[in-house]
Amino acid sequence: MHDAFFLLSDRFHIPMPSKTNDHVLIVRLDNIGDFILWLGAAAALRAHYARPKYRLCLVANIAWSDFAESLGIFDEVITVNPGRLKKSLGYRYRVMRQIRRLRCGVAINPLYSRSVFGCDDVVRTCGARERVGWDGDCNNISPLMKFFTDRWYTRLIPHDGPDVRDLELNAEFASCITGSPGISEIPYLQSENSLLPEILSAAPYYVFCPGAAQSGRQWGSKNFSELASRIHRETGWTGVICGSAVDTRAAQQIQKETLAPLIDWTGRSTLQQLAAILNASKLLVANETGAVHMAAAVRTRAVCVLGGGHFGRFLPYGPRIQPIESLPVTVSSHMPCFGCMWYCIYELQENAPYPCISGISVDAIWEEVLNTIARSREATLLQQ
């Protein structure tokens, strides 16, 4: 009832379709990893809607809007808190009014798994004459709601083929809009070396990102601490634990459980700084988070603890993705229930990892870490 009231209230504020086409609105309110995977497609859209004729405006999640603004791709970034957009009528009215005032001629929703709130509703309300999106799936929306929201678009792009991987979907979507062939490749991020903390500039280091969107998707502090001990014995490198402030407790627990040198950097870096930290690091080990995609984008090798919830959608990257040397290595414990969208069918203890996560051993991760260290050493010798 609450959702229906909010959508009904939007209806009173939808302007007449804009007669101008120089403002192009792109709506992305998902997570930072999804945004990074889309950067190659964003560059293609920027080239298609070239300056000075067009202004490219991005509706961005507050969690990474500053990062998006720093890239220089977009002429304007509108920062939105997705939670407040769905819960606060006053906030929703102010955001929608700001977007409507752009008088954009084209609105684009590049998300394959569309949702009513935070993408479809913004496209509907913005007043663009042309509104483009994926036909998509029903992972985030019921078939009935998709039937209704499909009518909020003037063009829905169908996906041909069974493979649904975000990097390839992004390239395909951009190609359908621009008319140019899409290239499925890992985006490249130019990091700012000046943003690297001074404490990390003296000696080689690796990075841990032990956090995840859900506690069940976290590999566990004991596993990371054991891995830290092994990496230090093998290389002598210092470890740096990165993440948001909510990951500080996990970082402190990892530090307690190992004698290996570790620096807790959780909650202390912006996304721009995280890119610099990853760029200068020897290796990243992380759960399935945006840090894995960011490491690939700055061309740092990564080993990812990968569960089965979205297996194949975001990771592992497809076999045609380039450059190969930047592909993150994923380690999984395969189960018949893979593809569950994190709706676990097993009974779990509170804060316990999902079985597909707990089934990944330290030895399995360590084997890939050793392989990655060996490749790094080979690359260093070739450069000398």
C-alpha positions, 0 to 999 in steps of 0.5 A: 500500500505504501509503495502504491501511494508513492507511485501514485503521488509521482503521477501528479508531478509528471511533466509533459514530454520535453521538446528538447533532446540535449539533456540525456539522463542515465539512471543508476542507483545500484552498487559500486561494483555494478557501476564499475563494470558499466564504465566501458559502456558509459564511455561509449554513451559519452562518445555517442552523446558528445559534448557540446551538443549533449549534456550527460546527466547521471542519477547516482547512488550516494554511496559512490556519486562522488567517485562518479563525479571525479571520472569526468564522464558526466556533465552533471551528477545528481546524488540520490539516497535510494533508501530515502527515495523509497521511504520519505515522500518529502525527499522523493518529491525534492529529488524528482523535482530536481530531475524533472527540471533538467527537461531531459529529452532522453532517459536511459536505464541500463540495468538488466534486472530492473526494479520499480523503485530507484530506476523505473520510477525515475524514468517514468517521472523525469518527463523525457520524450524517449525512455530506453531500458532493457526488457530484462528479467524479473529478478528484482520485480514481479512479472505483474509489475514488470508488465505495468512498468514496461509501459513506462518506456518508449523502447525496451531492448531485448537480450538475445542468447542465454548468457547473462553476464553484466560486462557483456550485457553492458556492451550489448546495451550500449551497442543497441543505443549507439549503433557501434559494435560493443566491446566486452572488456574490463574498464580501465581506471586511472588512479591518482598516485597522490591519493596513496597514504604515505604509510603505504608508499614505503614497502610492498603490501597486499590488500584484504577486503573482508566485508560483504553486503550480507554477513552470510557472504563473508568468508570469516576472520579466521580464514583471512588471518590464516591466509595473512600468516601464509602470505607473510611467511611466503613474501614478507609483505604487509597486509592492508585491510580495507572496507567501510567503517562497518568492516572495522570489527572484522579487521580488528578480529583478523589482526587479533588472530595472526602475528602477521603485520596488518594495517587496519584502513577500514572506514578511512578511504574514499573510493578514489583513495581505494583505487589508488591503494589497490593500484599500488598493491601486489594483490587483493583477496576479497569476498564478492564486492566492488573492490574486486571489480575496482582491482581489475579496473586498475589492473591489480590481480585479485583472488575472490571468494565467490559464493553461488548467489549470483554465480556467473552474472558478475563473476567470474568474468566471461571467457571473451573478456579482455585483458586476460591478465587482469581477470580476477581469479575466483574460487568457489565450492560448487553446489546444486543450488547455485543461482539462488539469488542469495535466498539460501535454502539451508537453515543457518545460524545467526551471522554464519556464512552460507554453505557455499562460502563456508565450503571454500577452504583456506587451502583452496584460496592459498593455492590461487594466491600462490599462483597469483604471486608467481605470475606477479614475480614473472611479470616483474622479471620480464620488466627488468 
